[in-house]
Amino acid sequence: MMESGVSFCNSCGEQVGVDANGEVFVACHECYFPICKACVDYEISEGRSVCLRCGNPYADKARVIDDTKVPGNQSTVPAQISTSQDIGLHARHISTVSTVDSELNDESGNPIWKNRVESWKEKDKKNKKKKAAPIKAENDTPVPEEQHMEEMEPSSEASAAEPLSIIIPVSKSKLAPYRTVIIMRLIILGLFFHYRVTHPVDSAFGLWLTSIICEIWFAFSWVLDQFPKWSPINRVAFTDRLAARDYEEYKVRINALVAKAQKTPDEGWTMQDGTSWPGNNSRDHPGMIQVFLGHSGAHDIEGNELPRLVYVSREKRPGYTHHKKAGAENALVRVSAVLTNAPYILNLDCDHYLNNSKAVREAMCFLMDPVVGRDVCYVQFPQRFDGIDRSDRYANRNTVFFDVNMKGLDGIQGPVYVGTGCVFNRQALYGYSPPSMPPLPKSSSCCCCPSKKQTKDVSELYKDAKREELDAAIFNLREIENYDEYERSMLISQLSFEKTFGLSTVFIESTLMENGGVSESADPSMLIKEAIHVIGCGYEEKTAWGKEIGWIYGSVTEDILTGFKMQCRGWRSIYCMPLRPAFKGSAPINLSDRLHQVLRWALGSVEIFLSRHCPLWYGFAGGRLKLLQRLAYINTIVYPFTSLPLVAYCTLPAICLLTGKFIIPTLSNLASALFLGLFISIILTSVLELRWSGVTIEDLWRNEQFWVIGGVSAHLFAVFQGFLKMLAGVDTNFTVTAKAADDAEFGELYMIKWTTLLIPPTSLIIINLVGVVAGFSDALNGGYESWGPLIGKVFFAFWVIFHLYPFLKGLMGRQNRTPTIVILWSVLLASVFSLIWVKINPFVSKVDSATISQTCISIDC
C-alpha cells in the first residue's frame, strides 16, 4: 500500500510531485487525473494536449515539478517510496544516479552497492511485517465479487483512474432458472441412481452392472463439466480510453512483406553471396536473427516509431531435445526480452491471422486496467476458423466450448489457455506470483498426502530457499538499473539468478522490469549477440525453463499445462469476445485429420494426468486455485478416460437386441417418473444454456455427436497410447492435419483417408445395425407381446447410430455417391446375419417332444 497523501502518475508510475507553490501538481482541473509534469510535456510534444481521462485541454498554468536536488550534482532522484509494488519504471523515465552514490567504496572501504542491498533487505523485511489498512477507492466502479481474486485489494492508484473494462453479468432472469434446473437435475440423478442400484436385473446381471458403472462415470463427467459454468459473465472493453497507437503504415509494410513471400524452392534458399541458406536444414542449423523493422528508420506517416519486426530461428542440433512448439515459444520470449522487452506478448499459431485491428487494444484494456490488470496473466480470445463446411459436420468450430464453457470459467478465475489467440503478461511467464500476493513456496503437495518437514531432503530445502531469494530480490534489482555492468553482474551472480533464467545478464535484468523497455544506452550489436546466445540449443540446460518458467514441457498440450501453473500461483485470466472475431485460422475438415487432431489433444491430457502436474494433486499449496477452477482443469485431463465406459455403453444396445435381455427391469410408476424427470432436466439444462450463451441448437447437437465420435475413436486410442508413452517410453508420431483444398469447395471434407481410428466407430455402427435387424426379426417370430420390450432396445440402438451419423456420412464420401466398401460390407453382413437369425433363432430354448408329452400328461391333454 502507498503512504497516505502520496499521489502517483498513472502514466509512468512516478510521484506526481508538487508545483512551485508547494501544492500537488494538477494538469487537468476538470477531473484531476493524476499525471506528472514530465508525462504532460511528453503528451504535448506528441501532439496530444488533452486529458487522457476526460478529454478536456490541460491547464494552462501547469508548472514544473520541484525535484529534490542532490548536493554536488544537478541530477534528480525521485522522492522516497514505501514499497516496491507501488512503482513501475518505464525505461525513458529512469532517473540517473548521482556521482556521490555511484562511488564504489564508502569510508570503511566496503562497496556501497553491497551496503545498499543490505539496507534494502532490512527495509523489505520491515515492510513485510507492516499491515497497512486498505485504502477504499471513492470512485471504484462496483464489480461483482467473482471478478477479483479473494486476496486482491484495490489500491489508491487504481481508484483515481477510470476502469478500462467492466463486467456485464448474465441477467438473473436467465441465470436463476439455469442454476435451479442444475440443482434439480443433481437431485434427480441421486434418486435415479438409488433406483438403479436397488433394482438389479438378475437375468442380465453383467449387463446391468456394466450399465451402472458407465452411468455413474457419465454423471461424474457431467458434474465436472457443468459446475464450472455456474457463473458465466460477459465483458466490455473501453478501447476509446486508451491512447491511440497508428498501425496503418505498419499494416502496409507487413502486407508488402507477405506479398513478396515465395514458395520454398526444391533446392532450398540461396543467400546473396551465392551460398546456401543455413536454415534449409530444419534440424541442424545455427541460431539466426534477421531484423526487418529495427530501432531506426521505420516510422509511420506521422513520424512515429513503428513496432519492430524480427525474424527468429533458434539453433537446432542433432542430439538435443528442442521441445517442439513450447521450446520455440520460450526461445522467442528470451529474444524479445533482449531486443525490445515489451511487457505484453501476443501468441498466435502460424495458421492464424489478425481479423480485427482493434483486438490487441481490447486486450490492453484488461491488462492495463487499474482495478484488475495487475493480477491478469493473459487475455484469451476464442478461436474462429475459415473454410469449415456450412453444417460443421465434425464440430470444428468448437462453439460450445468457446461460447459456453469459457464464459463460465471467466466468472471464476478465468479461461484456460488454448495455445493461440492469447496476449500474455510477460511477468507471469517468468514464474512470479501476482503483485497483490506474496510468493508461493517451491514445493507443492497433495491435499491428501501433505508434505512433512522432517522428510524433506536437503536439495528440496535448498530449492525452496533459492526460490524465496529470487522472489525477494525483484525489489532489490529494480533499484540498481543505473549501476555499471560490473556491479550488476556481481549482484546478479550473488543471487544465483542464472540457475533459474540461464547465463544471460541482459535477459535476467529484463525480467525485473515490470513495465518493460530496453536501456537507451544499450548497444544494438551487443543486443543481437546476446539474442543469438539465448536461442542456443544448450541455453536451457540446468535452468527452470520448461519446468517452472515459460511454456511448460512434458505434454503435447503445453497450453493447458502452462495456464494451469500460472493460475495455481494466483494469477487470473480474462476472456475477451469482441463482436468481430479477433483472429481466424484454419482447421482440418477431413474426418481422419480431425480425429488425429483430437487424438493429439487427448494424448496431451493423458500425459498431464500421469505427471506430477495432475490437477488432482498439484497446486494445493496456498489455496490459490479456486475449487470450481480446479474441477474445470480436472475435466480437461480425465475426459479421455470417458472413452472406456462410452464404448461399453454404445455396445450394450446391440448385445441387448441379440440376447433378448435388457439393462432395466420392468418400470413401475415411480421409475417412469424418475426417467421422465431426468430426460426433462437434461432438455431444460440445454435449453437454458442456449438462452444465456447465444449458441444454436445445431451447434449443441453437433458438439454432442462429435463427443461420441471422438470418444469411441481418438480418445480411446489416446488412453492406451498415453500409458504406453508414460510407462513404457513408447512415443507416438502424428500425421499433419490437412487444410481445405483449393481446387474444389470443401474437397477435403469428402476425401477418405484410412486410419486405425476409423475401426471402433465403424464396428459400433455395424453391430448396432445388425442388432436392430436381429431385434425386429425376433419380434416378428415372437408375436405381438415381443414388440413392447423391443421399443426400448431399438431406441437405445438408434441413440448410438444417430450420434455416429456424421461419421457414417464421412465414410460415404460425397453426397449422392455410391457408398464405400465399408458400408456395403456392413449391409451385407447385416442381411446375412438376419437370415441366419430367422433360421436358427439361437437365443430361444428348444422344447423336445418328450417335454411336450410330459406337459400334456400333467395337464390332462
Secondary structure, 3 states (H helix, E strand, C coil): CCCCCCCECCCCCCECCECCCCCECCCCCCCCCCCCHHHHHHHHHCCCCECCCCCCECCCCCCCCCCEEECCEEEEECCCCCCHHHCCCCHHHCCCCCCCCCCCECCCCCEHHHHHHHHHHHHHHHHHHCCCCCCCCCCCCCCCHHHCCCCCCCCHHHHHCCCCEEEEECCHHHHHHHHHHHHHHHHHHHHHHHHHHHCCCHHHHHHHHHHHHHHHHHHHHHHHHHHHHCCCEEEEECHHHCCCCCCHHHHHHHHHHHHHCCCCCCCCCECCCCCECHHHCCCCECCEEEEEECCCCCECCCCCECCCEEEEECCECCCCCCCHHHHHHHHHHHHHHHHCCCCEEEECCCCEEECCCCHHHHHHHHHCCCCCHHHEEEEECCCEEECCCCCCCCCCCCHHHHHHHHHHHHCCCCCCCCCCCEEEEHHHHCCCCCCCCCCCCCCCCCCCCCCCHHHCCHHHHHHHHHHHHHHHHHHHHHCCCCCCHHHHHHHHHHCCCHHHHCCCHHHHHHHCCCCCCCCCCCCHHHHHHHHHHHCCCCCCCCCCECCCECCCCCCCCHHHHHHHHHHHCCCEEEECCCCCCCEEEECCCCHHHHHHHHHHHHHHHHHHHCCCCCCCCCCCHHHCCCHHHHHHHHHHHHHHHHHHHHHHHHHHHHHHHHHCCCCCCCCCHHHHHHHHHHHHHHHHHHHHHHHHHCCCHHHHHHHHHHHHHHHCCHHHHHHHHHHHHHHHCCCCCCCCCCCCCCCCCCHHHHCCCCCHHHHHHHHHHHHHHHHHHHHHHHHHHHCHHHHHHHHHHHHHHHHHHHHCHHHHHHHHCCCCCCCCHHHHHHHHHHHHHHHHHHHHCCCCCCCCHHHHHHHHHHCCC
